[in-house]
Amino acid sequence: MAKNTSSKCKQCRRAGEKLFLKGERCLGGKCSFSRRSFAPGIHGNSRRVRLSDYGLQLREKQKAKASYGILERQFRNYIDSAQKSDNTGFALLKLLESRLDNVVYRGNMADSRSQARQLVNHGHVFVNGKQLNIPSYQCKEEDVVEVKGKERKADEKESLPNWLIKDKTGVKVGTIADKSNIETNLNEQLIIEYYTR
């Protein structure tokens, strides 16, 4: 299984904003982006390059891939699936948010998406009472997602998104009605433009 092994802090610095890839560390004073909010590399602090339209689109795509922990081929498959819909941008966000590892993260059962992915890979996550170890599994409406042996941390983190409903043991997946239901800082239109150029 392939994975991105580059530094998570460098990915945030390259994107120019916090992507919260390290969970609790990103909220504290040890966050690399808080201390050095310029791009990584020897010329990161000295050069301010104005990005072209292509550069903006590429940066947005890379930010989305880093945020959700997806590599290029899988991301391209999500784009192809989303393009079959009328509203391509919303369909793409819906596909990304419906991933099992993202539901575990959004349901406050993990500090970061990478931790949620590890919980899924190690077999700690159950969907409708059935053990699943596929992080890219697309959760459907009415699915109940729970993590065995781990308490939800609803008090420590912010509240759940309105498309997730608190359940006795985990969270229940509701309807993602429109883009306002999805809490993300991605500009999906730039991503779609990148793939349709």
VMD Tcl script that draws the C-alpha trace (Angstrom):
set ca {
  {0.00 0.00 0.00}
  {1.47 3.35 -1.05}
  {1.40 6.38 1.21}
  {2.70 9.92 1.34}
  {5.81 9.92 3.55}
  {6.65 13.62 3.35}
  {6.54 15.70 6.54}
  {3.02 16.71 7.55}
  {4.22 20.06 8.85}
  {5.87 20.81 5.51}
  {2.60 20.00 3.74}
  {0.82 22.62 5.88}
  {3.54 25.19 5.25}
  {3.44 24.52 1.50}
  {-0.36 24.92 1.47}
  {-0.02 28.22 3.34}
  {-2.49 27.29 6.07}
  {-3.05 24.77 8.84}
  {-4.43 21.48 7.54}
  {-4.60 19.92 11.04}
  {-2.75 16.80 9.94}
  {-1.25 16.19 13.39}
  {-4.34 16.65 15.55}
  {-3.56 18.07 19.01}
  {-0.11 19.33 18.01}
  {-1.65 21.68 15.43}
  {-3.72 23.36 18.13}
  {-0.80 24.08 20.48}
  {2.35 26.17 20.44}
  {4.47 23.37 18.96}
  {2.79 23.69 15.57}
  {5.41 24.25 12.89}
  {3.11 26.47 10.84}
  {2.56 28.80 13.81}
  {6.31 29.25 14.23}
  {7.24 29.39 10.53}
  {4.28 30.32 8.36}
  {6.37 30.55 5.18}
  {6.95 27.85 2.57}
  {9.52 25.12 3.34}
  {12.92 25.12 1.69}
  {15.95 27.37 1.56}
  {14.13 30.11 -0.38}
  {10.77 29.77 1.38}
  {11.13 32.91 3.50}
  {12.78 35.11 0.89}
  {10.70 34.65 -2.26}
  {7.09 35.72 -2.63}
  {6.01 34.38 -6.00}
  {2.66 35.38 -7.45}
  {0.92 32.19 -8.54}
  {-0.63 31.75 -11.96}
  {-4.15 30.36 -12.38}
  {-2.66 26.91 -12.93}
  {-0.55 27.30 -9.77}
  {-3.61 28.19 -7.69}
  {-5.52 25.19 -9.05}
  {-2.59 22.83 -8.43}
  {-2.10 24.13 -4.88}
  {-5.79 23.63 -4.08}
  {-5.68 20.06 -5.42}
  {-2.55 19.28 -3.40}
  {-4.17 20.77 -0.29}
  {-7.24 18.54 -0.74}
  {-5.09 15.44 -1.24}
  {-3.00 16.21 1.85}
  {-6.06 16.99 4.00}
  {-7.78 13.70 3.22}
  {-4.61 11.59 2.97}
  {-5.28 10.46 -0.60}
  {-2.83 9.80 -3.43}
  {-3.27 10.95 -7.03}
  {-4.87 7.87 -8.60}
  {-7.56 7.53 -5.96}
  {-8.22 11.28 -6.06}
  {-8.60 11.11 -9.84}
  {-11.15 8.30 -9.42}
  {-13.16 10.56 -7.08}
  {-13.02 13.32 -9.71}
  {-14.25 10.92 -12.43}
  {-17.14 9.79 -10.20}
  {-18.04 13.38 -9.31}
  {-18.08 14.48 -12.95}
  {-21.04 12.18 -13.60}
  {-23.12 14.42 -11.35}
  {-24.74 17.79 -12.21}
  {-22.95 19.65 -9.40}
  {-19.41 18.29 -9.72}
  {-17.83 20.32 -6.91}
  {-20.42 19.36 -4.30}
  {-20.35 15.71 -5.45}
  {-16.56 15.65 -4.97}
  {-16.79 17.07 -1.44}
  {-19.59 14.62 -0.61}
  {-17.46 11.66 -1.77}
  {-14.48 12.84 0.27}
  {-16.55 13.51 3.42}
  {-18.31 10.12 3.16}
  {-15.06 8.17 3.48}
  {-15.02 5.95 6.58}
  {-11.78 7.42 7.98}
  {-13.20 10.93 7.60}
  {-16.44 9.95 9.37}
  {-14.39 8.58 12.28}
  {-12.41 11.84 12.39}
  {-15.47 14.10 12.07}
  {-17.25 12.01 14.71}
  {-14.56 12.98 17.26}
  {-13.33 9.41 17.62}
  {-9.79 10.33 16.48}
  {-7.54 13.39 16.73}
  {-6.60 13.44 13.04}
  {-7.52 11.73 9.79}
  {-4.30 9.73 9.85}
  {-5.15 8.44 13.33}
  {-8.66 7.61 12.13}
  {-7.18 5.78 9.14}
  {-4.98 3.73 11.47}
  {-7.97 2.83 13.66}
  {-9.80 1.60 10.57}
  {-6.79 -0.33 9.23}
  {-6.29 -2.08 12.57}
  {-9.90 -3.26 12.68}
  {-11.22 -1.14 15.56}
  {-14.05 0.44 13.54}
  {-17.47 -1.15 13.09}
  {-20.15 -0.03 10.62}
  {-23.65 -1.27 11.48}
  {-22.06 -3.81 13.84}
  {-19.78 -5.20 11.12}
  {-16.00 -4.81 11.35}
  {-14.47 -2.86 8.44}
  {-10.79 -2.20 7.72}
  {-11.12 -0.18 4.49}
  {-10.53 3.56 5.10}
  {-11.98 4.53 1.71}
  {-15.32 2.76 2.35}
  {-18.16 5.10 1.33}
  {-20.55 5.48 4.26}
  {-24.20 5.71 3.35}
  {-27.14 7.39 5.07}
  {-28.30 5.65 8.26}
  {-24.95 3.86 8.72}
  {-23.88 3.68 12.38}
  {-20.12 4.01 12.84}
  {-18.48 3.11 16.15}
  {-14.98 2.49 17.45}
  {-14.64 -0.41 19.86}
  {-12.58 0.15 23.00}
  {-12.32 3.91 22.54}
  {-14.53 6.55 24.06}
  {-15.76 9.44 21.96}
  {-14.18 12.76 22.90}
  {-17.16 15.04 22.23}
  {-16.40 17.30 25.19}
  {-12.79 17.98 24.20}
  {-13.42 18.84 20.55}
  {-15.95 21.03 18.79}
  {-19.44 19.72 18.14}
  {-20.29 17.27 15.38}
  {-21.10 18.45 11.86}
  {-24.85 18.61 11.27}
  {-24.78 15.62 8.90}
  {-23.57 13.35 11.74}
  {-25.98 12.39 14.52}
  {-24.74 11.37 17.96}
  {-25.59 7.75 18.69}
  {-25.33 5.70 21.89}
  {-22.05 4.07 20.93}
  {-20.83 6.13 17.96}
  {-22.27 8.33 15.25}
  {-25.02 7.89 12.70}
  {-24.47 9.21 9.19}
  {-27.17 11.61 8.03}
  {-27.79 13.48 4.80}
  {-25.25 15.90 3.37}
  {-27.81 18.24 1.83}
  {-25.58 20.99 0.45}
  {-22.11 22.53 0.66}
  {-23.02 24.54 3.79}
  {-23.23 21.23 5.70}
  {-19.57 20.49 4.94}
  {-17.01 22.25 7.12}
  {-14.02 22.61 4.84}
  {-11.73 25.36 3.62}
  {-11.33 23.88 0.14}
  {-12.28 25.70 -3.05}
  {-13.61 22.73 -4.99}
  {-14.16 24.83 -8.12}
  {-10.40 25.31 -8.55}
  {-9.89 21.53 -8.27}
  {-12.50 20.83 -10.93}
  {-10.93 23.48 -13.20}
  {-7.54 21.79 -12.76}
  {-8.88 18.46 -14.03}
  {-10.97 19.92 -16.88}
  {-8.27 22.15 -18.40}
}
mol new
graphics top color blue
foreach p $ca { graphics top sphere $p radius 0.5 }
foreach p [lrange $ca 0 end-1] q [lrange $ca 1 end] { graphics top cylinder $p $q radius 0.2 }
display resetview
